[in-house]
Amino acid sequence: MTTRPIRQLPSRKFREAGRADTLFSDDALALVHQVSRGLPRAVNNLAVQSLVAAFATNKAIVDESSARAAVTEVTAE
């Protein structure tokens, strides 16, 4: 999966759920793409954990630090 579909995946799913504004920064999406190697399941897992990390720190959007926290959580085994 290239970076373009990865950028579209979260926004498409959130639009379907009724949210149209941006939830992921460009840096966060780039990190998710790099770590997931474009694999859809890995993208989804990292996106969900990134959202949890952003929520836990009361952030309005997922930034790079939230994505890094997600990477740490997902790969810590």
All heavy atoms as TSV, in Angstrom:
chain	resi	resn	atom	element	x	y	z
A	1	MET	N	N	0.842	-1.163	0.000
A	1	MET	CA	C	0.000	0.000	0.000
A	1	MET	C	C	0.898	1.240	0.000
A	1	MET	O	O	1.833	1.327	0.771
A	1	MET	CB	C	-0.885	-0.047	1.257
A	1	MET	CG	C	-2.056	0.869	1.209
A	1	MET	SD	S	-3.083	0.767	2.710
A	1	MET	CE	C	-4.314	-0.388	2.202
A	2	THR	N	N	0.611	2.172	-0.867
A	2	THR	CA	C	1.408	3.399	-0.934
A	2	THR	C	C	0.901	4.406	0.097
A	2	THR	O	O	-0.116	4.189	0.750
A	2	THR	CB	C	1.324	4.020	-2.341
A	2	THR	OG1	O	-0.016	4.421	-2.576
A	2	THR	CG2	C	1.805	3.054	-3.408
A	3	THR	N	N	1.594	5.531	0.216
A	3	THR	CA	C	1.183	6.530	1.201
A	3	THR	C	C	-0.164	7.152	0.864
A	3	THR	O	O	-0.906	7.525	1.758
A	3	THR	CB	C	2.236	7.649	1.339
A	3	THR	OG1	O	2.479	8.222	0.071
A	3	THR	CG2	C	3.502	7.140	1.948
A	4	ARG	N	N	-0.512	7.238	-0.395
A	4	ARG	CA	C	-1.798	7.862	-0.759
A	4	ARG	C	C	-2.990	7.095	-0.193
A	4	ARG	O	O	-3.838	7.692	0.476
A	4	ARG	CB	C	-1.901	8.029	-2.268
A	4	ARG	CG	C	-3.181	8.750	-2.663
A	4	ARG	CD	C	-3.228	9.007	-4.162
A	4	ARG	NE	N	-4.498	9.530	-4.527
A	4	ARG	CZ	C	-4.718	10.804	-4.811
A	4	ARG	NH1	N	-3.723	11.654	-4.784
A	4	ARG	NH2	N	-5.926	11.216	-5.124
A	5	PRO	N	N	-3.098	5.763	-0.423
A	5	PRO	CA	C	-4.223	5.054	0.192
A	5	PRO	C	C	-4.187	5.097	1.720
A	5	PRO	O	O	-5.231	5.131	2.355
A	5	PRO	CB	C	-4.074	3.623	-0.315
A	5	PRO	CG	C	-3.308	3.730	-1.560
A	5	PRO	CD	C	-2.386	4.918	-1.360
A	6	ILE	N	N	-2.997	5.118	2.300
A	6	ILE	CA	C	-2.909	5.189	3.759
A	6	ILE	C	C	-3.445	6.526	4.243
A	6	ILE	O	O	-4.131	6.597	5.254
A	6	ILE	CB	C	-1.465	4.939	4.232
A	6	ILE	CG1	C	-1.172	3.458	4.077
A	6	ILE	CG2	C	-1.257	5.398	5.660
A	6	ILE	CD1	C	0.195	3.041	4.442
A	7	ARG	N	N	-3.181	7.593	3.530
A	7	ARG	CA	C	-3.725	8.895	3.904
A	7	ARG	C	C	-5.243	8.907	3.766
A	7	ARG	O	O	-5.934	9.573	4.514
A	7	ARG	CB	C	-3.122	10.001	3.039
A	7	ARG	CG	C	-1.685	10.265	3.333
A	7	ARG	CD	C	-1.179	11.438	2.515
A	7	ARG	NE	N	0.248	11.597	2.648
A	7	ARG	CZ	C	0.859	12.054	3.722
A	7	ARG	NH1	N	0.163	12.416	4.765
A	7	ARG	NH2	N	2.163	12.158	3.764
A	8	GLN	N	N	-5.759	8.179	2.796
A	8	GLN	CA	C	-7.190	8.171	2.542
A	8	GLN	C	C	-7.944	7.233	3.477
A	8	GLN	O	O	-9.102	7.482	3.789
A	8	GLN	CB	C	-7.474	7.778	1.095
A	8	GLN	CG	C	-6.996	8.800	0.104
A	8	GLN	CD	C	-7.092	8.314	-1.333
A	8	GLN	OE1	O	-7.268	7.127	-1.578
A	8	GLN	NE2	N	-6.971	9.231	-2.265
A	9	LEU	N	N	-7.298	6.164	3.932
A	9	LEU	CA	C	-7.981	5.148	4.730
A	9	LEU	C	C	-8.615	5.712	5.990
A	9	LEU	O	O	-9.821	5.578	6.183
A	9	LEU	CB	C	-7.017	4.002	5.059
A	9	LEU	CG	C	-7.601	2.828	5.820
A	9	LEU	CD1	C	-8.633	2.111	4.956
A	9	LEU	CD2	C	-6.501	1.868	6.218
A	10	PRO	N	N	-7.849	6.384	6.880
A	10	PRO	CA	C	-8.512	6.903	8.075
A	10	PRO	C	C	-9.575	7.948	7.754
A	10	PRO	O	O	-10.664	7.909	8.334
A	10	PRO	CB	C	-7.374	7.538	8.885
A	10	PRO	CG	C	-6.130	6.980	8.332
A	10	PRO	CD	C	-6.430	6.631	6.905
A	11	SER	N	N	-9.300	8.854	6.822
A	11	SER	CA	C	-10.269	9.913	6.542
A	11	SER	C	C	-11.546	9.343	5.935
A	11	SER	O	O	-12.645	9.792	6.269
A	11	SER	CB	C	-9.661	10.972	5.628
A	11	SER	OG	O	-9.286	10.419	4.394
A	12	ARG	N	N	-11.431	8.341	5.086
A	12	ARG	CA	C	-12.619	7.723	4.491
A	12	ARG	C	C	-13.468	7.060	5.573
A	12	ARG	O	O	-14.677	7.249	5.633
A	12	ARG	CB	C	-12.220	6.695	3.438
A	12	ARG	CG	C	-13.421	6.006	2.783
A	12	ARG	CD	C	-12.991	5.004	1.729
A	12	ARG	NE	N	-12.070	4.020	2.249
A	12	ARG	CZ	C	-12.429	2.846	2.753
A	12	ARG	NH1	N	-13.695	2.512	2.810
A	12	ARG	NH2	N	-11.529	1.992	3.192
A	13	LYS	N	N	-12.836	6.322	6.460
A	13	LYS	CA	C	-13.581	5.635	7.512
A	13	LYS	C	C	-14.238	6.621	8.465
A	13	LYS	O	O	-15.362	6.408	8.901
A	13	LYS	CB	C	-12.664	4.683	8.277
A	13	LYS	CG	C	-12.268	3.497	7.450
A	13	LYS	CD	C	-11.512	2.488	8.251
A	13	LYS	CE	C	-11.224	1.296	7.371
A	13	LYS	NZ	N	-11.245	0.057	8.090
A	14	PHE	N	N	-13.558	7.713	8.780
A	14	PHE	CA	C	-14.130	8.696	9.685
A	14	PHE	C	C	-15.255	9.483	9.018
A	14	PHE	O	O	-16.232	9.836	9.668
A	14	PHE	CB	C	-13.059	9.626	10.238
A	14	PHE	CG	C	-12.102	8.910	11.147
A	14	PHE	CD1	C	-10.740	8.979	10.922
A	14	PHE	CD2	C	-12.554	8.159	12.206
A	14	PHE	CE1	C	-9.856	8.311	11.741
A	14	PHE	CE2	C	-11.684	7.482	13.044
A	14	PHE	CZ	C	-10.331	7.558	12.812
A	15	ARG	N	N	-15.125	9.763	7.720
A	15	ARG	CA	C	-16.213	10.430	6.997
A	15	ARG	C	C	-17.467	9.553	7.022
A	15	ARG	O	O	-18.574	10.032	7.208
A	15	ARG	CB	C	-15.808	10.725	5.557
A	15	ARG	CG	C	-15.149	12.069	5.376
A	15	ARG	CD	C	-15.097	12.486	3.921
A	15	ARG	NE	N	-14.716	11.425	2.997
A	15	ARG	CZ	C	-13.467	11.108	2.670
A	15	ARG	NH1	N	-12.456	11.768	3.179
A	15	ARG	NH2	N	-13.219	10.140	1.822
A	16	GLU	N	N	-17.270	8.236	6.831
A	16	GLU	CA	C	-18.406	7.322	6.874
A	16	GLU	C	C	-19.065	7.334	8.249
A	16	GLU	O	O	-20.262	7.113	8.376
A	16	GLU	CB	C	-17.955	5.904	6.526
A	16	GLU	CG	C	-17.571	5.738	5.066
A	16	GLU	CD	C	-16.921	4.397	4.768
A	16	GLU	OE1	O	-16.761	3.568	5.692
A	16	GLU	OE2	O	-16.561	4.173	3.602
A	17	ALA	N	N	-18.271	7.592	9.282
A	17	ALA	CA	C	-18.794	7.631	10.650
A	17	ALA	C	C	-19.334	9.007	11.015
A	17	ALA	O	O	-19.839	9.200	12.115
A	17	ALA	CB	C	-17.706	7.226	11.626
A	18	GLY	N	N	-19.197	9.998	10.104
A	18	GLY	CA	C	-19.763	11.313	10.338
A	18	GLY	C	C	-18.769	12.382	10.759
A	18	GLY	O	O	-19.165	13.470	11.145
A	19	ARG	N	N	-17.480	12.105	10.684
A	19	ARG	CA	C	-16.477	13.113	11.061
A	19	ARG	C	C	-15.648	13.461	9.834
A	19	ARG	O	O	-14.972	12.619	9.270
A	19	ARG	CB	C	-15.576	12.582	12.163
A	19	ARG	CG	C	-14.559	13.601	12.572
A	19	ARG	CD	C	-14.242	13.542	14.003
A	19	ARG	NE	N	-13.330	14.617	14.334
A	19	ARG	CZ	C	-12.819	14.780	15.513
A	19	ARG	NH1	N	-13.146	13.955	16.471
A	19	ARG	NH2	N	-12.005	15.771	15.756
A	20	ALA	N	N	-15.667	14.735	9.432
A	20	ALA	CA	C	-15.000	15.136	8.193
A	20	ALA	C	C	-13.666	15.844	8.413
A	20	ALA	O	O	-12.869	15.942	7.496
A	20	ALA	CB	C	-15.920	16.045	7.383
A	21	ASP	N	N	-13.403	16.339	9.621
A	21	ASP	CA	C	-12.165	17.084	9.839
A	21	ASP	C	C	-10.960	16.141	9.979
A	21	ASP	O	O	-11.108	14.942	10.166
A	21	ASP	CB	C	-12.278	18.008	11.057
A	21	ASP	CG	C	-12.647	17.268	12.318
A	21	ASP	OD1	O	-13.327	16.239	12.217
A	21	ASP	OD2	O	-12.253	17.709	13.405
A	22	THR	N	N	-9.774	16.697	9.883
A	22	THR	CA	C	-8.533	15.929	9.931
A	22	THR	C	C	-8.270	15.412	11.335
A	22	THR	O	O	-8.362	16.154	12.304
A	22	THR	CB	C	-7.354	16.820	9.494
A	22	THR	OG1	O	-7.612	17.281	8.174
A	22	THR	CG2	C	-6.050	16.070	9.520
A	23	LEU	N	N	-7.947	14.130	11.431
A	23	LEU	CA	C	-7.624	13.544	12.730
A	23	LEU	C	C	-6.165	13.127	12.845
A	23	LEU	O	O	-5.675	12.922	13.945
A	23	LEU	CB	C	-8.505	12.318	12.994
A	23	LEU	CG	C	-9.940	12.603	13.360
A	23	LEU	CD1	C	-10.711	11.304	13.549
A	23	LEU	CD2	C	-10.012	13.421	14.629
A	24	PHE	N	N	-5.472	12.976	11.728
A	24	PHE	CA	C	-4.075	12.542	11.729
A	24	PHE	C	C	-3.208	13.598	11.054
A	24	PHE	O	O	-3.511	14.019	9.940
A	24	PHE	CB	C	-3.916	11.221	10.968
A	24	PHE	CG	C	-4.441	10.027	11.692
A	24	PHE	CD1	C	-5.795	9.730	11.683
A	24	PHE	CD2	C	-3.585	9.185	12.389
A	24	PHE	CE1	C	-6.295	8.627	12.351
A	24	PHE	CE2	C	-4.069	8.073	13.058
A	24	PHE	CZ	C	-5.430	7.794	13.040
A	25	SER	N	N	-2.122	13.985	11.709
A	25	SER	CA	C	-1.177	14.905	11.074
A	25	SER	C	C	-0.416	14.162	9.983
A	25	SER	O	O	-0.364	12.923	9.962
A	25	SER	CB	C	-0.197	15.454	12.117
A	25	SER	OG	O	0.709	14.445	12.517
A	26	ASP	N	N	0.191	14.923	9.086
A	26	ASP	CA	C	0.988	14.312	8.015
A	26	ASP	C	C	2.149	13.508	8.586
A	26	ASP	O	O	2.469	12.423	8.097
A	26	ASP	CB	C	1.510	15.376	7.061
A	26	ASP	CG	C	0.402	15.999	6.223
A	26	ASP	OD1	O	-0.658	15.364	6.072
A	26	ASP	OD2	O	0.610	17.113	5.709
A	27	ASP	N	N	2.786	14.021	9.640
A	27	ASP	CA	C	3.903	13.309	10.265
A	27	ASP	C	C	3.455	11.984	10.868
A	27	ASP	O	O	4.153	10.978	10.769
A	27	ASP	CB	C	4.558	14.171	11.348
A	27	ASP	CG	C	5.286	15.370	10.791
A	27	ASP	OD1	O	5.616	15.366	9.580
A	27	ASP	OD2	O	5.525	16.322	11.554
A	28	ALA	N	N	2.293	11.991	11.500
A	28	ALA	CA	C	1.773	10.762	12.105
A	28	ALA	C	C	1.473	9.723	11.024
A	28	ALA	O	O	1.824	8.544	11.173
A	28	ALA	CB	C	0.519	11.056	12.914
A	29	LEU	N	N	0.854	10.149	9.928
A	29	LEU	CA	C	0.556	9.212	8.841
A	29	LEU	C	C	1.822	8.677	8.194
A	29	LEU	O	O	1.896	7.496	7.840
A	29	LEU	CB	C	-0.337	9.881	7.797
A	29	LEU	CG	C	-1.791	10.076	8.212
A	29	LEU	CD1	C	-2.542	10.867	7.154
A	29	LEU	CD2	C	-2.474	8.751	8.463
A	30	ALA	N	N	2.819	9.526	8.057
A	30	ALA	CA	C	4.090	9.071	7.476
A	30	ALA	C	C	4.732	8.007	8.362
A	30	ALA	O	O	5.257	6.999	7.861
A	30	ALA	CB	C	5.035	10.253	7.289
A	31	LEU	N	N	4.680	8.213	9.671
A	31	LEU	CA	C	5.250	7.233	10.591
A	31	LEU	C	C	4.470	5.923	10.543
A	31	LEU	O	O	5.068	4.839	10.505
A	31	LEU	CB	C	5.268	7.795	12.012
A	31	LEU	CG	C	5.848	6.878	13.078
A	31	LEU	CD1	C	7.317	6.560	12.788
A	31	LEU	CD2	C	5.696	7.511	14.450
A	32	VAL	N	N	3.155	6.005	10.523
A	32	VAL	CA	C	2.329	4.799	10.428
A	32	VAL	C	C	2.651	4.040	9.146
A	32	VAL	O	O	2.800	2.816	9.152
A	32	VAL	CB	C	0.822	5.147	10.508
A	32	VAL	CG1	C	-0.046	3.975	10.083
A	32	VAL	CG2	C	0.469	5.610	11.911
A	33	HIS	N	N	2.791	4.755	8.052
A	33	HIS	CA	C	3.137	4.102	6.780
A	33	HIS	C	C	4.501	3.429	6.853
A	33	HIS	O	O	4.663	2.285	6.437
A	33	HIS	CB	C	3.116	5.111	5.636
A	33	HIS	CG	C	3.506	4.496	4.329
A	33	HIS	ND1	N	4.767	4.606	3.812
A	33	HIS	CD2	C	2.799	3.744	3.461
A	33	HIS	CE1	C	4.821	3.945	2.666
A	33	HIS	NE2	N	3.641	3.423	2.439
A	34	GLN	N	N	5.466	4.126	7.395
A	34	GLN	CA	C	6.828	3.585	7.474
A	34	GLN	C	C	6.873	2.318	8.331
A	34	GLN	O	O	7.427	1.302	7.917
A	34	GLN	CB	C	7.771	4.635	8.054
A	34	GLN	CG	C	9.183	4.136	8.228
A	34	GLN	CD	C	10.058	5.143	8.957
A	34	GLN	OE1	O	9.558	6.113	9.522
A	34	GLN	NE2	N	11.341	4.907	8.954
A	35	VAL	N	N	6.286	2.370	9.497
A	35	VAL	CA	C	6.354	1.239	10.428
A	35	VAL	C	C	5.506	0.063	9.949
A	35	VAL	O	O	5.905	-1.093	10.083
A	35	VAL	CB	C	5.929	1.683	11.847
A	35	VAL	CG1	C	5.822	0.500	12.784
A	35	VAL	CG2	C	6.908	2.711	12.392
A	36	SER	N	N	4.350	0.350	9.366
A	36	SER	CA	C	3.443	-0.722	8.922
A	36	SER	C	C	3.891	-1.370	7.621
A	36	SER	O	O	3.370	-2.420	7.260
A	36	SER	CB	C	2.038	-0.173	8.735
A	36	SER	OG	O	1.992	0.693	7.611
A	37	ARG	N	N	4.809	-0.708	6.920
A	37	ARG	CA	C	5.259	-1.158	5.601
A	37	ARG	C	C	4.090	-1.270	4.622
A	37	ARG	O	O	4.109	-2.059	3.685
A	37	ARG	CB	C	6.033	-2.471	5.692
A	37	ARG	CG	C	7.338	-2.327	6.444
A	37	ARG	CD	C	7.997	-3.629	6.667
A	37	ARG	NE	N	7.162	-4.357	7.623
A	37	ARG	CZ	C	7.389	-5.573	8.030
A	37	ARG	NH1	N	8.407	-6.237	7.573
A	37	ARG	NH2	N	6.606	-6.158	8.894
A	38	GLY	N	N	3.035	-0.502	4.898
A	38	GLY	CA	C	1.897	-0.462	3.999
A	38	GLY	C	C	0.928	-1.620	4.134
A	38	GLY	O	O	-0.016	-1.721	3.362
A	39	LEU	N	N	1.128	-2.496	5.109
A	39	LEU	CA	C	0.225	-3.637	5.287
A	39	LEU	C	C	-1.073	-3.160	5.950
A	39	LEU	O	O	-1.038	-2.582	7.042
A	39	LEU	CB	C	0.893	-4.708	6.154
A	39	LEU	CG	C	2.185	-5.287	5.583
A	39	LEU	CD1	C	2.878	-6.167	6.601
A	39	LEU	CD2	C	1.887	-6.056	4.310
A	40	PRO	N	N	-2.211	-3.395	5.303
A	40	PRO	CA	C	-3.463	-2.836	5.802
A	40	PRO	C	C	-3.773	-3.162	7.266
A	40	PRO	O	O	-4.212	-2.300	8.015
A	40	PRO	CB	C	-4.526	-3.427	4.868
A	40	PRO	CG	C	-3.781	-3.686	3.607
A	40	PRO	CD	C	-2.401	-4.101	4.031
A	41	ARG	N	N	-3.564	-4.379	7.692
A	41	ARG	CA	C	-3.865	-4.730	9.079
A	41	ARG	C	C	-2.965	-3.961	10.040
A	41	ARG	O	O	-3.409	-3.478	11.083
A	41	ARG	CB	C	-3.704	-6.233	9.309
A	41	ARG	CG	C	-4.062	-6.620	10.752
A	41	ARG	CD	C	-4.097	-8.086	10.921
A	41	ARG	NE	N	-5.211	-8.600	10.137
A	41	ARG	CZ	C	-5.645	-9.835	10.196
A	41	ARG	NH1	N	-5.066	-10.692	10.995
A	41	ARG	NH2	N	-6.650	-10.235	9.462
A	42	ALA	N	N	-1.690	-3.845	9.687
A	42	ALA	CA	C	-0.758	-3.088	10.528
A	42	ALA	C	C	-1.135	-1.610	10.553
A	42	ALA	O	O	-1.049	-0.956	11.598
A	42	ALA	CB	C	0.676	-3.277	10.034
A	43	VAL	N	N	-1.560	-1.081	9.412
A	43	VAL	CA	C	-2.015	0.323	9.353
A	43	VAL	C	C	-3.184	0.515	10.309
A	43	VAL	O	O	-3.203	1.452	11.116
A	43	VAL	CB	C	-2.424	0.725	7.911
A	43	VAL	CG1	C	-3.115	2.082	7.902
A	43	VAL	CG2	C	-1.212	0.738	7.002
A	44	ASN	N	N	-4.164	-0.367	10.252
A	44	ASN	CA	C	-5.339	-0.244	11.112
A	44	ASN	C	C	-4.964	-0.354	12.585
A	44	ASN	O	O	-5.452	0.413	13.412
A	44	ASN	CB	C	-6.391	-1.293	10.750
A	44	ASN	CG	C	-7.111	-0.959	9.470
A	44	ASN	OD1	O	-7.195	0.188	9.076
A	44	ASN	ND2	N	-7.635	-1.976	8.817
A	45	ASN	N	N	-4.110	-1.323	12.928
A	45	ASN	CA	C	-3.695	-1.489	14.324
A	45	ASN	C	C	-2.990	-0.238	14.841
A	45	ASN	O	O	-3.274	0.225	15.950
A	45	ASN	CB	C	-2.782	-2.702	14.488
A	45	ASN	CG	C	-3.511	-4.013	14.334
A	45	ASN	OD1	O	-4.730	-4.075	14.456
A	45	ASN	ND2	N	-2.772	-5.069	14.058
A	46	LEU	N	N	-2.081	0.288	14.049
A	46	LEU	CA	C	-1.360	1.495	14.469
A	46	LEU	C	C	-2.285	2.713	14.523
A	46	LEU	O	O	-2.144	3.555	15.418
A	46	LEU	CB	C	-0.179	1.761	13.537
A	46	LEU	CG	C	1.000	0.808	13.713
A	46	LEU	CD1	C	2.003	0.989	12.581
A	46	LEU	CD2	C	1.662	1.023	15.060
A	47	ALA	N	N	-3.227	2.804	13.601
A	47	ALA	CA	C	-4.156	3.934	13.605
A	47	ALA	C	C	-5.024	3.910	14.863
A	47	ALA	O	O	-5.211	4.941	15.520
A	47	ALA	CB	C	-5.031	3.912	12.354
A	48	VAL	N	N	-5.519	2.741	15.230
A	48	VAL	CA	C	-6.353	2.627	16.431
A	48	VAL	C	C	-5.544	2.980	17.669
A	48	VAL	O	O	-5.982	3.761	18.522
A	48	VAL	CB	C	-6.961	1.211	16.545
A	48	VAL	CG1	C	-7.564	0.983	17.913
A	48	VAL	CG2	C	-8.002	0.998	15.468
A	49	GLN	N	N	-4.346	2.434	17.788
A	49	GLN	CA	C	-3.512	2.730	18.956
A	49	GLN	C	C	-3.104	4.200	18.989
A	49	GLN	O	O	-2.970	4.791	20.060
A	49	GLN	CB	C	-2.290	1.825	18.990
A	49	GLN	CG	C	-2.596	0.399	19.392
A	49	GLN	CD	C	-3.301	0.300	20.731
A	49	GLN	OE1	O	-4.399	-0.224	20.824
A	49	GLN	NE2	N	-2.701	0.818	21.774
A	50	SER	N	N	-2.909	4.797	17.833
A	50	SER	CA	C	-2.589	6.224	17.767
A	50	SER	C	C	-3.747	7.069	18.280
A	50	SER	O	O	-3.540	8.054	18.997
A	50	SER	CB	C	-2.245	6.632	16.333
A	50	SER	OG	O	-1.088	5.990	15.881
A	51	LEU	N	N	-4.959	6.689	17.908
A	51	LEU	CA	C	-6.145	7.390	18.399
A	51	LEU	C	C	-6.268	7.267	19.917
A	51	LEU	O	O	-6.585	8.236	20.609
A	51	LEU	CB	C	-7.407	6.847	17.727
A	51	LEU	CG	C	-7.609	7.260	16.280
A	51	LEU	CD1	C	-8.687	6.387	15.626
A	51	LEU	CD2	C	-7.983	8.723	16.193
A	52	VAL	N	N	-5.981	6.077	20.443
A	52	VAL	CA	C	-6.029	5.867	21.895
A	52	VAL	C	C	-4.990	6.742	22.585
A	52	VAL	O	O	-5.277	7.388	23.600
A	52	VAL	CB	C	-5.823	4.374	22.238
A	52	VAL	CG1	C	-5.617	4.175	23.733
A	52	VAL	CG2	C	-6.995	3.545	21.740
A	53	ALA	N	N	-3.779	6.780	22.032
A	53	ALA	CA	C	-2.711	7.596	22.623
A	53	ALA	C	C	-3.065	9.078	22.593
A	53	ALA	O	O	-2.825	9.799	23.566
A	53	ALA	CB	C	-1.395	7.350	21.884
A	54	ALA	N	N	-3.643	9.536	21.509
A	54	ALA	CA	C	-4.044	10.949	21.417
A	54	ALA	C	C	-5.152	11.257	22.423
A	54	ALA	O	O	-5.118	12.287	23.102
A	54	ALA	CB	C	-4.495	11.282	19.993
A	55	PHE	N	N	-6.106	10.368	22.546
A	55	PHE	CA	C	-7.194	10.562	23.501
A	55	PHE	C	C	-6.660	10.607	24.929
A	55	PHE	O	O	-7.081	11.440	25.736
A	55	PHE	CB	C	-8.224	9.433	23.359
A	55	PHE	CG	C	-9.323	9.501	24.379
A	55	PHE	CD1	C	-10.363	10.401	24.219
A	55	PHE	CD2	C	-9.311	8.675	25.488
A	55	PHE	CE1	C	-11.384	10.467	25.159
A	55	PHE	CE2	C	-10.320	8.746	26.430
A	55	PHE	CZ	C	-11.365	9.638	26.263
A	56	ALA	N	N	-5.723	9.716	25.242
A	56	ALA	CA	C	-5.166	9.644	26.597
A	56	ALA	C	C	-4.437	10.918	26.999
A	56	ALA	O	O	-4.336	11.228	28.191
A	56	ALA	CB	C	-4.231	8.446	26.707
A	57	THR	N	N	-3.945	11.651	26.021
A	57	THR	CA	C	-3.231	12.903	26.309
A	57	THR	C	C	-4.064	14.134	25.949
A	57	THR	O	O	-3.528	15.237	25.845
A	57	THR	CB	C	-1.881	12.936	25.570
A	57	THR	OG1	O	-2.099	12.740	24.171
A	57	THR	CG2	C	-0.936	11.872	26.104
A	58	ASN	N	N	-5.364	13.930	25.744
A	58	ASN	CA	C	-6.307	15.018	25.448
A	58	ASN	C	C	-5.936	15.842	24.222
A	58	ASN	O	O	-6.066	17.068	24.231
A	58	ASN	CB	C	-6.474	15.938	26.662
A	58	ASN	CG	C	-7.115	15.240	27.827
A	58	ASN	OD1	O	-8.064	14.490	27.649
A	58	ASN	ND2	N	-6.585	15.455	29.015
A	59	LYS	N	N	-5.478	15.181	23.180
A	59	LYS	CA	C	-5.141	15.877	21.933
A	59	LYS	C	C	-6.309	15.797	20.965
A	59	LYS	O	O	-7.003	14.789	20.892
A	59	LYS	CB	C	-3.898	15.257	21.304
A	59	LYS	CG	C	-2.659	15.473	22.139
A	59	LYS	CD	C	-1.445	14.874	21.483
A	59	LYS	CE	C	-0.221	15.125	22.359
A	59	LYS	NZ	N	0.938	14.419	21.838
A	60	ALA	N	N	-6.499	16.859	20.205
A	60	ALA	CA	C	-7.589	16.914	19.235
A	60	ALA	C	C	-7.271	16.125	17.966
A	60	ALA	O	O	-8.185	15.662	17.284
A	60	ALA	CB	C	-7.904	18.358	18.871
A	61	ILE	N	N	-5.990	16.020	17.624
A	61	ILE	CA	C	-5.589	15.230	16.458
A	61	ILE	C	C	-4.428	14.312	16.861
A	61	ILE	O	O	-3.736	14.553	17.843
A	61	ILE	CB	C	-5.164	16.095	15.253
A	61	ILE	CG1	C	-3.875	16.850	15.537
A	61	ILE	CG2	C	-6.267	17.016	14.816
A	61	ILE	CD1	C	-3.235	17.416	14.293
A	62	VAL	N	N	-4.245	13.275	16.069
A	62	VAL	CA	C	-3.113	12.367	16.285
A	62	VAL	C	C	-1.882	13.022	15.678
A	62	VAL	O	O	-1.834	13.262	14.473
A	62	VAL	CB	C	-3.370	10.994	15.622
A	62	VAL	CG1	C	-2.152	10.105	15.735
A	62	VAL	CG2	C	-4.594	10.335	16.225
A	63	ASP	N	N	-0.922	13.329	16.523
A	63	ASP	CA	C	0.333	13.906	16.042
A	63	ASP	C	C	1.415	12.827	16.064
A	63	ASP	O	O	1.150	11.664	16.390
A	63	ASP	CB	C	0.734	15.132	16.864
A	63	ASP	CG	C	0.940	14.816	18.332
A	63	ASP	OD1	O	0.852	13.631	18.743
A	63	ASP	OD2	O	1.196	15.764	19.095
A	64	GLU	N	N	2.628	13.219	15.707
A	64	GLU	CA	C	3.712	12.237	15.621
A	64	GLU	C	C	4.002	11.584	16.969
A	64	GLU	O	O	4.278	10.389	17.030
A	64	GLU	CB	C	4.983	12.895	15.073
A	64	GLU	CG	C	6.080	11.886	14.822
A	64	GLU	CD	C	7.327	12.504	14.218
A	64	GLU	OE1	O	7.350	13.722	13.984
A	64	GLU	OE2	O	8.286	11.752	13.985
A	65	SER	N	N	3.916	12.334	18.057
A	65	SER	CA	C	4.203	11.739	19.371
A	65	SER	C	C	3.153	10.688	19.739
A	65	SER	O	O	3.493	9.659	20.333
A	65	SER	CB	C	4.304	12.820	20.449
A	65	SER	OG	O	3.070	13.452	20.648
A	66	SER	N	N	1.916	10.902	19.362
A	66	SER	CA	C	0.877	9.891	19.604
A	66	SER	C	C	1.134	8.647	18.747
A	66	SER	O	O	0.974	7.516	19.219
A	66	SER	CB	C	-0.502	10.451	19.284
A	66	SER	OG	O	-0.805	11.540	20.111
A	67	ALA	N	N	1.538	8.855	17.522
A	67	ALA	CA	C	1.850	7.727	16.641
A	67	ALA	C	C	3.063	6.959	17.162
A	67	ALA	O	O	3.088	5.731	17.122
A	67	ALA	CB	C	2.087	8.213	15.216
A	68	ARG	N	N	4.065	7.678	17.680
A	68	ARG	CA	C	5.241	7.003	18.260
A	68	ARG	C	C	4.848	6.172	19.483
A	68	ARG	O	O	5.353	5.071	19.678
A	68	ARG	CB	C	6.320	8.004	18.623
A	68	ARG	CG	C	7.038	8.557	17.417
A	68	ARG	CD	C	8.337	9.252	17.780
A	68	ARG	NE	N	8.914	9.845	16.592
A	68	ARG	CZ	C	9.558	9.168	15.644
A	68	ARG	NH1	N	9.686	7.868	15.754
A	68	ARG	NH2	N	10.038	9.782	14.588
A	69	ALA	N	N	3.956	6.704	20.295
A	69	ALA	CA	C	3.464	5.942	21.448
A	69	ALA	C	C	2.751	4.664	20.976
A	69	ALA	O	O	2.911	3.602	21.587
A	69	ALA	CB	C	2.539	6.801	22.289
A	70	ALA	N	N	2.004	4.780	19.899
A	70	ALA	CA	C	1.308	3.614	19.341
A	70	ALA	C	C	2.301	2.577	18.822
A	70	ALA	O	O	2.138	1.394	19.035
A	70	ALA	CB	C	0.369	4.053	18.219
A	71	VAL	N	N	3.334	3.049	18.149
A	71	VAL	CA	C	4.365	2.137	17.637
A	71	VAL	C	C	4.996	1.382	18.795
A	71	VAL	O	O	5.176	0.164	18.736
A	71	VAL	CB	C	5.431	2.906	16.819
A	71	VAL	CG1	C	6.631	2.028	16.532
A	71	VAL	CG2	C	4.820	3.442	15.535
A	72	THR	N	N	5.309	2.101	19.865
A	72	THR	CA	C	5.904	1.464	21.040
A	72	THR	C	C	4.962	0.420	21.619
A	72	THR	O	O	5.389	-0.686	21.966
A	72	THR	CB	C	6.242	2.534	22.114
A	72	THR	OG1	O	7.158	3.465	21.545
A	72	THR	CG2	C	6.832	1.902	23.343
A	73	GLU	N	N	3.696	0.745	21.712
A	73	GLU	CA	C	2.693	-0.168	22.268
A	73	GLU	C	C	2.524	-1.403	21.399
A	73	GLU	O	O	2.482	-2.531	21.904
A	73	GLU	CB	C	1.364	0.565	22.401
A	73	GLU	CG	C	0.257	-0.251	22.999
A	73	GLU	CD	C	0.441	-0.534	24.480
A	73	GLU	OE1	O	1.094	0.262	25.161
A	73	GLU	OE2	O	-0.082	-1.561	24.949
A	74	VAL	N	N	2.424	-1.219	20.111
A	74	VAL	CA	C	2.157	-2.327	19.198
A	74	VAL	C	C	3.373	-3.229	19.028
A	74	VAL	O	O	3.230	-4.448	18.915
A	74	VAL	CB	C	1.666	-1.793	17.826
A	74	VAL	CG1	C	1.615	-2.897	16.788
A	74	VAL	CG2	C	0.298	-1.142	17.990
A	75	THR	N	N	4.558	-2.652	19.026
A	75	THR	CA	C	5.764	-3.455	18.769
A	75	THR	C	C	6.455	-3.927	20.038
A	75	THR	O	O	7.472	-4.594	19.952
A	75	THR	CB	C	6.768	-2.656	17.912
A	75	THR	OG1	O	7.153	-1.475	18.618
A	75	THR	CG2	C	6.186	-2.295	16.567
A	76	ALA	N	N	5.916	-3.638	21.205
A	76	ALA	CA	C	6.555	-4.013	22.468
A	76	ALA	C	C	6.172	-5.438	22.866
A	76	ALA	O	O	5.310	-5.659	23.695
A	76	ALA	CB	C	6.158	-3.025	23.563
A	77	GLU	N	N	6.811	-6.394	22.238
A	77	GLU	CA	C	6.577	-7.791	22.608
A	77	GLU	C	C	7.821	-8.582	22.531
A	77	GLU	O	O	8.761	-8.382	21.961
A	77	GLU	CB	C	5.518	-8.408	21.698
A	77	GLU	CG	C	4.151	-7.857	21.978
A	77	GLU	CD	C	3.081	-8.583	21.200
A	77	GLU	OE1	O	3.379	-9.638	20.590
A	77	GLU	OE2	O	1.965	-8.117	21.212
